[in-house]
Amino acid sequence: MEKIIAAVDKMKPFFEKVSNNPYLRAIRDGFVSCLPVILFSSLFILIACIPEIWDYKWDDHISGLLWQAYGYSMGILSVLMVATIAKSLTDNFNHKLPKLRQINPVSVMIVSIICFLLLSIEGVDKGIATEFMGTKGLLSAFVVAFTVPNIYKFFVGRGVTIKLPEEVPHYIAQTYADLIPLAVSITFFWVFSFVFKDVTGMLFGNWILELFKPLFQAADGYIGIAIIYGAMALFWFVGIHGPSIVEPAVTAIYIANIELNLQVVQAGGHATAILTHPTSYFVATLGGTGATLMFCAMCAFIAKSKQLRTVGRSSIIPVIFAVNEPILFGAPIVLNPVMFVPFILAPIANVWLFKFFVDVLGMNAFTYILPWTTPGTIGLIVSTGFAKLSFILAPLLLVVDTIIYYPFFRAYDKQLVEREARVAAGEADDEDEAAPAPAAKAEPKVEAKPVEVAAPKTEKKVLVLCASGATSSMLAKAIVKGAKAANAPVDSIAMAYGQHKDCITDYDLIVLAPQMASMFDELKHDCDEKGVPAATCSGKEYVGLTRDPAGALKFALENIK
C-alpha cells in the first residue's frame, strides 16, 4: 500500500499542473461568482414547489411571481457565466502581461455577452428565443468565454491597438485601445453564427449540446460517476483540493441536470439525472471529500487513541457542515496508506447506492440546490423534494460509510495506541513516530518562530484564502479570537482563492491554506508586486493554528513583520 501511495504522490506535480490550468480555474471561479444566483433561484423554487408535496398550491399570481424570480436569475445563467468566466481568464492572462499592456476585463465581459448572444440566441416573431440563455447555453458560453480573452490577448499583447496622443485622458484612450479586439471578436462570432447555421441548420448552442449529450449520458452511468468522485478523493488524498480540479470539467453537466430534473418532476415524470451539485454535496462528499462524516464520528466517540479522539472531537462540528480539512490533516488521512482504500471507496459506494435508489427503486434524483454546507442528511432529504425513499437512503448512507471505514479506522487506531504507549514509555519520540505515510513533496512553508511578537501599534488586516472560503474562515476566526484576547489591533477575514486579486493591497498579510499550496507561487508573485507578504504552511501546522488563537495571532504577526 505504501508503494501505491508513493506512486500516487509522484504524480502530485502533474495534478498540481492540472489544478493550475487557467481554463479550468476560469470555470471554477466563474461558477463561484454565480453561485449566489443559483442558490437564490433555488430558494424561490423551494418556496414555490415544496408546499405541493402536502397538496397545497399557491395562487396562480403568487406562483407566477415566484417563478419569475427563477426565470430572471437561473434563466439567464449562461449570460452571467460567460461574463464571469471570461473575466477570470482575463485576470489570469493579465498576470503574465506587462503592467502597461493589460487587457480591460470590463470590455472582455461586455463583448463576451454580445458574442454569446450572437452564437446562441435567434430571433422569433416580435422577440428572441431565450431557451439557451439558461443552463442549456453553458457549453457555448464556455466556448465564447475561452475565445474572446484570447482574441484580446493576441491584439493587446502585441500592442495592436488604436493609440491616441498622450494628451487624451486615459479612460478615453482605453476605449479606443479596446476597439480593435472588440470589433474582431464580435465580427468573428457574428460571421461564424450565420455561416454555422447555414451549414448545419442548427444554432451553435443547440449543436454543441447535442454533440456532448453522449458524454453527459456516459458520465451519468456507474463507471462515469465512479471515475468523477473517485478522482476527487484521489486528488485530495495527495493534498490537492480535488473538487477544484474535477468539478469545473463537469459543472455544465451538474447545472443542466438539476434543471432537467426539475422540469421532469414538474411535468409529473421521474427525475433520473444523477450528476448534480447536491449529489456531490450530500451523497459523495457526506461530511466532506472522502465521505468522512462517520470516520470523524468514530474518532470522536470510540477511538482509543488520544490523537484520534482529540482530532475527532474538535473536528466533528465542522465535518457535519462538510468542512473536513481538520480531520484530513489532523488524523491525518492525507497521504496515510491505512486510509487510502476507504477514502476512495466510500464516495463511490455512496453514489452507486444513490443511483440504485433512483434507477431501480424509483426515487427522484435531486431537483433543488442548497448551500454545500448544509448537513448532508438534511440536504439529501430537502434537495430531493422530501422524496419518501430519501428518508431511508440518508441513514443508509451513514451505515454504509461506517461499514467501509470501520476496519481501517480500527487498524489505524490500534497503530496509534501502540505508538502512544511507546512514547509514554520513553521508547520512541512523538515527532519521530509520525503517522505511517510516505514523505510528501515539500510545500512552500513559513514556519512560526518560537519568539514573542509585540502587538502592532496600528491596525493590521489578514486575509486567509482557500478553495471555497470555508477552511480559511477557521484560521481567520482563530486570528481574530487571539487578537481580542491579546488586545491587539488585528482583524482577519476569509475568501475563496481568486476573490482576492483586486484587493491585495487592502491587507497586511495573505495566508494560503495548505490544500491550495500549488497556487502559492502565483499568490506570492502577485503579493510581491504590491509589497504585501504572503505565507502558507503544512496541513498539520494549519490545523494546529486553527485550534490555537494565540498561536494563530503569533503566526500572523511574525509573517507581517
BAKOL-899945 format. One line per 8 residues: number of its first residue (from 1); for each residue x, y negated, z of C-alpha. Coordinates in Angstrom, 1 decimal, m for minus. Example, Ala and Ser with C-alpha at 12.3 -4.5 7.8 and 13.67 -1.06 7.14 Angstrom:
REM BAKOL-899945
1 = 12.3/4.5/7.8 ~ 13.7/1.1/7.1
***
This chain:
REM BAKOL-899945
1 = 0.0/0.0/0.0 ~ 2.8/m2.4/0.8 ~ 4.3/m1.7/m2.7 ~ 1.0/m2.6/m4.2 ~ 0.8/m5.8/m2.2 ~ 4.3/m6.7/m3.1 ~ 3.5/m6.2/m6.8 ~ 0.4/m8.4/m6.5
9 = 2.5/m11.0/m4.7 ~ 5.0/m11.1/m7.6 ~ 2.1/m12.3/m9.7 ~ 1.4/m15.2/m7.5 ~ 3.3/m17.7/m9.8 ~ 1.0/m16.6/m12.7 ~ m2.1/m17.0/m10.5 ~ m0.9/m20.5/m9.5
17 = m0.3/m21.4/m13.1 ~ m3.9/m20.4/m13.9 ~ m5.2/m22.3/m10.9 ~ m3.4/m25.4/m12.2 ~ m4.9/m25.1/m15.7 ~ m6.2/m28.6/m16.5 ~ m9.3/m27.4/m18.3 ~ m10.5/m25.0/m15.5
25 = m9.8/m27.7/m13.0 ~ m11.8/m30.2/m15.0 ~ m14.8/m27.8/m15.0 ~ m14.4/m27.3/m11.3 ~ m14.1/m31.0/m10.5 ~ m17.0/m31.8/m12.8 ~ m19.2/m29.3/m11.1 ~ m18.2/m30.6/m7.6
33 = m19.2/m34.1/m8.7 ~ m22.6/m32.9/m9.9 ~ m23.3/m30.5/m7.0 ~ m25.3/m33.1/m5.1 ~ m27.6/m33.5/m8.1 ~ m28.1/m29.7/m8.3 ~ m28.9/m29.5/m4.6 ~ m31.2/m32.5/m4.8
41 = m33.1/m30.8/m7.6 ~ m33.4/m27.6/m5.7 ~ m34.8/m29.4/m2.7 ~ m37.7/m30.6/m4.8 ~ m38.3/m27.2/m6.4 ~ m38.3/m25.6/m3.0 ~ m41.0/m28.1/m1.8 ~ m43.0/m27.5/m5.0
49 = m42.8/m23.7/m5.2 ~ m42.3/m22.2/m1.7 ~ m45.8/m23.0/m0.5 ~ m47.2/m20.9/m3.3 ~ m45.8/m17.8/m1.6 ~ m48.6/m18.3/1.0 ~ m51.2/m19.1/m1.6 ~ m51.0/m22.9/m1.1
57 = m50.8/m25.0/m4.2 ~ m50.1/m28.7/m4.3 ~ m52.4/m31.1/m6.0 ~ m51.5/m31.4/m9.7 ~ m50.5/m35.0/m9.3 ~ m48.1/m34.2/m6.4 ~ m46.8/m31.2/m8.2 ~ m46.1/m33.3/m11.2
65 = m44.2/m35.8/m9.2 ~ m42.0/m33.1/m7.6 ~ m41.2/m31.5/m11.0 ~ m40.5/m35.0/m12.4 ~ m37.6/m35.4/m9.8 ~ m36.3/m32.0/m11.0 ~ m36.6/m32.9/m14.7 ~ m34.7/m36.2/m14.4
73 = m31.8/m34.6/m12.4 ~ m31.3/m30.9/m13.3 ~ m33.0/m31.6/m16.7 ~ m30.0/m33.8/m17.7 ~ m27.3/m31.8/m16.0 ~ m25.3/m31.3/m19.2 ~ m25.2/m35.0/m19.9 ~ m23.9/m35.6/m16.4
81 = m21.3/m32.8/m16.5 ~ m19.9/m33.8/m19.9 ~ m19.0/m37.1/m18.4 ~ m17.6/m35.8/m15.1 ~ m15.6/m33.0/m16.8 ~ m14.2/m35.5/m19.4 ~ m13.2/m37.9/m16.6 ~ m11.4/m35.2/m14.6
89 = m9.5/m34.0/m17.7 ~ m8.6/m37.7/m18.5 ~ m7.3/m38.2/m15.0 ~ m5.1/m35.1/m15.5 ~ m3.7/m36.5/m18.7 ~ m3.1/m39.9/m17.2 ~ m1.0/m38.2/m14.5 ~ 1.5/m37.4/m17.3
97 = 1.3/m40.6/m19.3 ~ 3.3/m43.7/m18.7 ~ 1.7/m46.2/m16.4 ~ 1.4/m48.8/m19.1 ~ m0.2/m46.4/m21.5 ~ m3.1/m44.9/m19.7 ~ m6.4/m43.6/m21.1 ~ m9.5/m45.5/m20.0
105 = m11.6/m42.9/m18.1 ~ m14.8/m45.0/m18.3 ~ m14.6/m45.2/m22.0 ~ m14.0/m41.5/m22.3 ~ m17.1/m40.8/m20.2 ~ m19.3/m43.0/m22.3 ~ m18.0/m41.6/m25.6 ~ m18.3/m38.1/m24.3
113 = m22.0/m38.6/m23.6 ~ m22.6/m40.1/m27.1 ~ m20.7/m37.2/m28.7 ~ m22.6/m34.6/m26.7 ~ m26.0/m36.1/m27.8 ~ m24.8/m36.1/m31.4 ~ m23.9/m32.4/m31.1 ~ m26.8/m31.0/m29.1
121 = m29.8/m33.2/m29.5 ~ m32.1/m33.7/m32.5 ~ m34.9/m36.0/m33.3 ~ m38.5/m34.9/m33.3 ~ m41.7/m36.8/m34.0 ~ m41.6/m40.1/m32.1 ~ m38.8/m38.9/m29.8 ~ m35.9/m36.5/m29.2
129 = m35.9/m32.8/m28.2 ~ m34.4/m32.6/m24.7 ~ m34.0/m28.8/m24.5 ~ m30.2/m28.9/m24.5 ~ m29.8/m31.8/m22.1 ~ m30.2/m29.4/m19.2 ~ m28.5/m26.2/m18.4 ~ m28.7/m24.8/m22.0
137 = m26.3/m27.5/m23.2 ~ m23.5/m26.8/m20.7 ~ m21.3/m24.8/m23.2 ~ m21.5/m27.6/m25.8 ~ m20.8/m30.1/m23.0 ~ m17.6/m28.2/m22.2 ~ m16.5/m28.4/m25.9 ~ m17.1/m32.2/m26.1
145 = m15.5/m32.8/m22.6 ~ m12.4/m31.0/m23.7 ~ m12.2/m32.6/m27.1 ~ m12.8/m36.3/m26.5 ~ m10.0/m36.8/m23.9 ~ m7.5/m35.0/m26.3 ~ m8.5/m37.4/m29.1 ~ m7.9/m40.3/m26.7
153 = m4.6/m38.8/m25.6 ~ m3.4/m38.5/m29.2 ~ m4.0/m42.1/m30.0 ~ m3.3/m43.8/m26.7 ~ m0.2/m41.6/m26.0 ~ 1.3/m42.7/m29.3 ~ 0.3/m46.3/m29.0 ~ m2.1/m46.2/m31.9
161 = m4.5/m48.9/m30.7 ~ m5.6/m52.4/m31.7 ~ m3.2/m54.7/m29.9 ~ m4.2/m58.3/m29.2 ~ m1.9/m61.3/m28.3 ~ m0.7/m61.5/m24.7 ~ m2.9/m64.5/m24.1 ~ m6.0/m62.4/m24.4
169 = m7.3/m61.3/m20.9 ~ m6.6/m57.6/m20.1 ~ m10.2/m56.5/m19.8 ~ m10.9/m57.8/m23.4 ~ m7.7/m56.3/m24.7 ~ m8.6/m53.0/m23.2 ~ m11.9/m53.0/m25.1 ~ m10.1/m53.3/m28.4
177 = m7.5/m50.7/m27.3 ~ m10.3/m48.2/m26.9 ~ m11.9/m48.9/m30.2 ~ m9.8/m46.6/m32.4 ~ m10.1/m43.4/m30.3 ~ m13.7/m44.3/m29.6 ~ m14.5/m44.6/m33.3 ~ m12.6/m41.4/m34.3
185 = m14.3/m39.4/m31.6 ~ m17.9/m40.5/m32.4 ~ m17.3/m40.2/m36.2 ~ m15.8/m36.8/m35.8 ~ m18.8/m35.4/m33.9 ~ m21.3/m37.3/m36.0 ~ m19.9/m35.7/m39.2 ~ m19.4/m32.3/m37.5
193 = m23.0/m32.2/m36.2 ~ m24.8/m32.7/m39.5 ~ m22.3/m30.5/m41.5 ~ m22.6/m27.7/m39.0 ~ m26.4/m27.8/m39.1 ~ m26.5/m27.8/m42.9 ~ m24.1/m24.8/m43.0 ~ m25.7/m22.7/m40.2
201 = m29.2/m24.1/m40.0 ~ m28.8/m24.5/m36.2 ~ m27.8/m27.1/m33.7 ~ m24.3/m26.5/m32.4 ~ m25.7/m26.3/m28.8 ~ m28.0/m23.5/m29.8 ~ m25.4/m21.7/m31.9 ~ m22.7/m21.6/m29.1
209 = m25.3/m20.4/m26.6 ~ m26.2/m17.5/m29.0 ~ m22.5/m16.8/m29.6 ~ m21.8/m16.4/m25.9 ~ m25.1/m14.6/m25.0 ~ m23.4/m11.1/m25.2 ~ m20.7/m12.2/m22.9 ~ m23.3/m13.6/m20.4
217 = m25.1/m10.2/m20.5 ~ m21.8/m8.2/m20.1 ~ m20.8/m10.4/m17.2 ~ m24.1/m9.7/m15.5 ~ m23.5/m5.9/m15.6 ~ m22.0/m3.8/m12.8 ~ m18.5/m3.9/m14.3 ~ m18.7/m7.6/m15.0
225 = m19.8/m8.7/m11.5 ~ m17.2/m6.3/m10.0 ~ m14.4/m8.0/m12.0 ~ m15.6/m11.5/m11.2 ~ m16.0/m11.1/m7.4 ~ m13.1/m8.7/m7.1 ~ m10.8/m11.2/m8.8 ~ m12.0/m14.0/m6.4
233 = m10.9/m11.8/m3.4 ~ m7.7/m10.8/m5.1 ~ m6.6/m14.4/m5.7 ~ m7.4/m15.3/m2.1 ~ m5.5/m12.3/m0.8 ~ m2.3/m13.8/m2.1 ~ m3.1/m17.1/m0.6 ~ m4.7/m19.0/m3.6
241 = m8.2/m20.3/m3.4 ~ m9.9/m17.7/m5.6 ~ m13.2/m19.4/m6.4 ~ m11.4/m22.4/m7.7 ~ m9.9/m20.1/m10.4 ~ m12.8/m17.8/m11.2 ~ m15.9/m19.9/m10.8 ~ m15.0/m22.6/m13.4
249 = m15.0/m19.8/m16.0 ~ m18.5/m18.7/m15.0 ~ m20.1/m22.0/m14.0 ~ m22.1/m22.2/m17.2 ~ m23.5/m18.7/m16.6 ~ m24.3/m19.5/m12.9 ~ m26.3/m22.6/m13.7 ~ m28.0/m21.2/m16.8
257 = m29.1/m18.1/m14.9 ~ m30.6/m19.9/m11.9 ~ m32.8/m22.0/m14.2 ~ m33.7/m18.9/m16.3 ~ m34.7/m17.0/m13.2 ~ m36.8/m20.0/m12.0 ~ m38.6/m20.2/m15.4 ~ m39.3/m16.4/m15.4
265 = m40.8/m16.5/m11.9 ~ m42.9/m19.5/m12.7 ~ m44.2/m17.5/m15.7 ~ m45.1/m14.6/m13.5 ~ m42.2/m12.4/m14.6 ~ m39.3/m10.6/m12.9 ~ m36.1/m12.6/m12.4 ~ m33.2/m10.3/m13.2
273 = m30.1/m12.6/m13.8 ~ m27.5/m11.7/m11.2 ~ m24.7/m14.2/m11.7 ~ m25.7/m17.4/m9.9 ~ m24.2/m19.6/m7.3 ~ m26.3/m18.1/m4.5 ~ m25.1/m14.7/m5.4 ~ m21.6/m15.9/m4.7
281 = m22.6/m17.8/m1.6 ~ m25.0/m15.4/0.1 ~ m24.0/m11.9/m1.2 ~ m20.5/m11.6/m2.5 ~ m18.9/m14.0/0.0 ~ m21.0/m13.4/3.0 ~ m19.0/m15.2/5.7 ~ m16.5/m16.5/3.1
289 = m14.5/m14.8/0.3 ~ m14.0/m11.1/1.1 ~ m17.4/m10.9/2.9 ~ m15.6/m11.3/6.2 ~ m18.5/m12.1/8.5 ~ m18.7/m8.6/10.1 ~ m14.9/m8.2/10.3 ~ m14.8/m11.5/12.2
297 = m17.6/m10.3/14.4 ~ m15.8/m7.1/15.2 ~ m12.7/m9.1/16.0 ~ m14.6/m11.4/18.3 ~ m16.6/m8.7/20.2 ~ m15.0/m5.3/20.1 ~ m11.3/m5.9/19.3 ~ m8.9/m4.6/21.9
305 = m6.0/m6.7/20.6 ~ m5.7/m10.1/22.2 ~ m4.7/m11.6/18.9 ~ m7.8/m10.4/17.0 ~ m10.1/m11.1/19.9 ~ m8.9/m14.7/20.2 ~ m8.9/m15.3/16.5 ~ m12.3/m13.7/16.1
313 = m14.0/m15.7/18.9 ~ m12.5/m19.0/17.7 ~ m13.4/m18.3/14.0 ~ m16.9/m16.8/14.3 ~ m18.8/m20.1/14.1 ~ m17.0/m21.4/11.0 ~ m17.3/m18.0/9.4 ~ m21.1/m17.9/9.9
321 = m21.1/m21.1/7.8 ~ m18.8/m19.5/5.2 ~ m15.6/m21.3/6.3 ~ m13.3/m18.3/6.8 ~ m9.8/m19.7/6.4 ~ m9.3/m19.4/10.2 ~ m9.8/m15.6/10.1 ~ m7.9/m15.3/6.7
329 = m4.8/m16.9/8.0 ~ m5.2/m16.2/11.7 ~ m5.8/m12.4/11.7 ~ m4.2/m12.5/9.1 ~ m6.0/m11.0/6.2 ~ m3.9/m12.8/3.5 ~ m1.1/m10.5/2.3 ~ m1.9/m8.0/5.0
337 = m1.7/m4.5/3.4 ~ m4.1/m3.0/6.0 ~ m6.9/m5.3/5.0 ~ m6.4/m5.2/1.2 ~ m8.9/m2.5/0.4 ~ m11.9/m3.8/2.4 ~ m11.3/m7.4/1.4 ~ m11.6/m6.4/m2.3
345 = m14.2/m3.7/m1.9 ~ m16.8/m5.4/0.3 ~ m17.7/m8.2/m2.1 ~ m18.1/m5.7/m5.0 ~ m20.2/m3.4/m2.9 ~ m22.4/m6.3/m1.9 ~ m23.1/m7.5/m5.4 ~ m23.7/m3.9/m6.6
353 = m26.2/m3.4/m3.8 ~ m27.9/m6.7/m4.7 ~ m28.1/m5.7/m8.4 ~ m29.6/m2.3/m7.4 ~ m32.3/m4.1/m5.4 ~ m33.1/m6.3/m8.4 ~ m32.9/m3.8/m11.2 ~ m34.2/m0.7/m9.6
361 = m36.4/m1.9/m6.6 ~ m37.8/m4.9/m8.5 ~ m36.7/m7.7/m6.2 ~ m36.5/m11.1/m7.8 ~ m33.0/m12.5/m8.2 ~ m32.1/m15.9/m6.9 ~ m34.2/m18.8/m8.1 ~ m33.1/m21.7/m5.9
369 = m29.7/m23.1/m4.8 ~ m29.0/m24.0/m1.2 ~ m25.7/m25.5/0.1 ~ m22.9/m22.9/0.2 ~ m22.5/m23.5/4.0 ~ m26.0/m22.1/4.7 ~ m25.6/m19.0/6.9 ~ m25.7/m16.1/4.4
377 = m28.7/m14.1/5.6 ~ m30.8/m17.3/5.7 ~ m29.6/m18.4/2.3 ~ m30.3/m15.0/0.8 ~ m33.9/m15.0/2.0 ~ m34.8/m18.6/1.1 ~ m33.0/m18.7/m2.2 ~ m34.9/m15.6/m3.4
385 = m38.2/m17.4/m2.6 ~ m38.7/m15.3/0.5 ~ m38.8/m12.1/m1.5 ~ m40.1/m9.2/0.7 ~ m37.1/m7.0/m0.1 ~ m34.7/m9.7/0.8 ~ m35.6/m9.1/4.5 ~ m34.3/m5.6/4.1
393 = m31.3/m6.5/1.9 ~ m30.0/m9.2/4.2 ~ m29.4/m6.9/7.3 ~ m28.4/m4.0/5.0 ~ m25.5/m6.0/3.6 ~ m24.2/m6.6/7.1 ~ m24.4/m2.8/7.8 ~ m22.5/m2.0/4.5
401 = m19.8/m4.6/5.3 ~ m19.4/m3.2/8.8 ~ m19.0/0.4/7.4 ~ m16.4/m0.8/4.9 ~ m14.4/m2.9/7.3 ~ m14.6/m0.8/10.4 ~ m11.9/1.9/9.8 ~ m9.4/m0.7/8.6
409 = m10.3/m3.0/11.4 ~ m9.7/m0.2/13.9 ~ m6.4/0.8/12.4 ~ m5.2/m2.8/12.4 ~ m6.4/m3.4/15.9 ~ m4.5/m0.4/17.1 ~ m1.3/m1.7/15.4 ~ m1.6/m5.0/17.2
417 = m2.4/m3.4/20.6 ~ 0.8/m1.3/20.3 ~ 2.8/m4.4/19.2 ~ 1.4/m6.4/22.1 ~ 2.3/m3.6/24.5 ~ 5.9/m3.6/23.2 ~ 6.1/m7.3/23.6 ~ 4.8/m7.2/27.1
425 = 7.4/m4.5/28.0 ~ 10.1/m6.7/26.5 ~ 10.9/m4.1/23.8 ~ 10.1/m6.5/21.0 ~ 9.8/m10.2/20.3 ~ 6.4/m11.5/19.4 ~ 7.7/m13.5/16.4 ~ 9.8/m10.6/15.1
433 = 6.7/m8.2/15.3 ~ 4.6/m10.2/12.8 ~ 1.5/m8.7/11.1 ~ 2.5/m5.9/8.6 ~ 2.6/m7.9/5.4 ~ 5.4/m8.3/2.8 ~ 7.2/m11.6/2.5 ~ 5.3/m14.1/0.6
441 = 6.7/m16.7/m1.7 ~ 7.8/m19.7/0.4 ~ 5.2/m22.5/0.4 ~ 6.2/m26.2/0.4 ~ 6.2/m26.8/4.1 ~ 6.7/m29.7/6.5 ~ 7.5/m28.4/10.0 ~ 6.4/m30.2/13.1
449 = 9.4/m31.2/15.2 ~ 9.4/m30.4/18.9 ~ 9.7/m34.0/19.9 ~ 7.2/m36.5/21.3 ~ 5.9/m39.1/18.9 ~ 4.9/m42.5/20.1 ~ 1.4/m43.7/19.3 ~ 1.4/m46.2/16.4
457 = 0.7/m49.9/17.1 ~ m1.6/m50.3/14.1 ~ m4.4/m48.1/12.8 ~ m3.3/m45.1/10.7 ~ m5.6/m43.1/8.4 ~ m5.0/m39.5/7.5 ~ m6.7/m37.7/4.6 ~ m6.8/m33.9/4.6
465 = m7.5/m32.0/1.3 ~ m8.7/m28.5/0.5 ~ m10.7/m26.9/m2.3 ~ m14.1/m28.0/m1.0 ~ m13.5/m30.3/1.9 ~ m14.7/m27.6/4.5 ~ m11.4/m26.2/5.8 ~ m9.8/m29.7/5.6
473 = m12.5/m31.1/7.8 ~ m11.4/m28.7/10.6 ~ m7.9/m30.3/10.7 ~ m9.3/m33.8/10.2 ~ m11.6/m33.3/13.3 ~ m8.7/m32.0/15.3 ~ m6.6/m35.1/14.5 ~ m9.5/m37.4/15.5
481 = m10.0/m35.5/18.7 ~ m6.3/m35.6/19.5 ~ m6.2/m39.3/18.8 ~ m9.2/m40.0/21.1 ~ m7.5/m38.0/23.9 ~ m4.3/m39.9/23.5 ~ m6.0/m43.3/22.9 ~ m4.1/m43.6/19.6
489 = m5.4/m45.7/16.7 ~ m5.5/m42.8/14.2 ~ m8.5/m41.7/12.1 ~ m8.9/m38.8/9.7 ~ m11.4/m37.6/7.1 ~ m11.5/m34.6/4.7 ~ m12.1/m34.4/1.0 ~ m12.1/m31.9/m1.8
497 = m8.9/m31.9/m3.9 ~ m9.4/m34.3/m6.8 ~ m11.6/m36.8/m5.0 ~ m8.5/m38.5/m3.6 ~ m6.9/m39.7/m6.8 ~ m8.5/m43.2/m6.8 ~ m7.9/m43.8/m3.1 ~ m4.4/m42.6/m2.2
505 = m3.3/m46.0/m1.0 ~ m6.1/m46.2/1.5 ~ m4.3/m43.6/3.6 ~ m1.1/m43.4/5.5 ~ m0.7/m39.7/5.1 ~ m2.3/m37.0/2.9 ~ m2.2/m33.4/4.1 ~ m2.9/m30.4/1.8
513 = m4.4/m27.2/3.2 ~ m2.3/m24.1/2.6 ~ m4.7/m22.4/0.1 ~ m4.1/m25.3/m2.2 ~ m0.3/m25.2/m1.9 ~ 0.1/m24.7/m5.7 ~ m1.1/m28.3/m6.0 ~ 1.4/m29.7/m3.7
521 = 4.0/m30.8/m6.3 ~ 1.3/m32.7/m8.2 ~ 0.0/m34.3/m4.9 ~ 3.5/m35.3/m3.9 ~ 4.2/m36.8/m7.2 ~ 1.1/m39.0/m7.0 ~ 1.8/m39.9/m3.4 ~ 5.4/m40.8/m4.0
529 = 4.4/m43.1/m6.8 ~ 2.3/m45.0/m4.4 ~ 4.5/m44.8/m1.3 ~ 2.3/m42.5/0.7 ~ 3.7/m39.5/2.4 ~ 2.3/m36.0/1.7 ~ 2.6/m32.8/3.7 ~ 1.4/m29.2/3.8
537 = 2.2/m26.2/6.0 ~ 1.8/m22.5/6.2 ~ m1.5/m20.9/6.8 ~ m0.6/m19.7/10.3 ~ 0.6/m23.2/11.3 ~ m2.5/m24.8/9.8 ~ m4.9/m22.6/11.8 ~ m2.9/m23.4/14.9
545 = m3.2/m27.1/14.3 ~ m7.0/m26.9/13.9 ~ m7.2/m25.5/17.4 ~ m4.7/m27.9/19.0 ~ m5.8/m31.5/18.8 ~ m2.7/m32.8/20.5 ~ m0.5/m30.8/18.1 ~ m2.6/m31.9/15.1
553 = m2.1/m35.6/16.1 ~ 1.6/m35.0/16.6 ~ 1.9/m33.3/13.2 ~ 0.2/m36.3/11.5 ~ 2.3/m38.9/13.3 ~ 5.6/m37.2/12.6 ~ 4.8/m37.0/8.9 ~ 3.6/m40.6/8.8
561 = 6.9/m41.6/10.4
***
